[in-house]
Every structure is written in C-alpha cells, then in structure tokens.
Amino acid sequence: MNNFEQFVSTTSESHLPAQPSTIARYIAHLFDQGKASATIATTLTAISFYHKLFRFIDPMSHFFIKNGSFSQYIKNFSVISH
C-alpha cells in the first residue's frame, strides 16, 4: 500500500477512499514502470483489502476497473503523461 500512497501523494487525491479514476492512473503508472501483471494484480488486491478493512467502497468493484474498461484510458494516459 505504501507505493500507492506515495503515488497518490503526488496528486490532490486521497488514497482512502480512492476513486476508480485514481486506480486507473495507478495501473497505468505501474504498467509504464514495466511491472508484471501478477504484481499489478497483487497490488490491486491489497488496495481492495484496505478499502474493505476500513469499510470504504471498494474501487475495484467499479465497472470501469472490474471489467478492464480502463485499457483505453491507460493508453490515453500513457500518451499524455510522456
């Protein structure tokens, strides 16, 4: 969770509760760093766990994240951020 907290600290957003758009940008960030899909999946599981632990709505349950609809978003974000 620390890496996610560090990532979010560079924005004006909150890590708990996190918005699905924040999660999508974080996925793009991990992808750009060359992280393996298993590492990204483990990271998302941890973020989900902390949201459930503190009784926040789990951003992983959002349609945008759950169904992989963020793939186009990641492509667009990666182009914009470079």
PyMOL commands that set and color helices and strands:
alter all, ss='L'
color gray80, all
select helices_A, chain A and resi 2-9+20-32+37-53+59-61+63-66+71-81
alter helices_A, ss='H'
color red, helices_A
deselect
rebuild
show_as cartoon
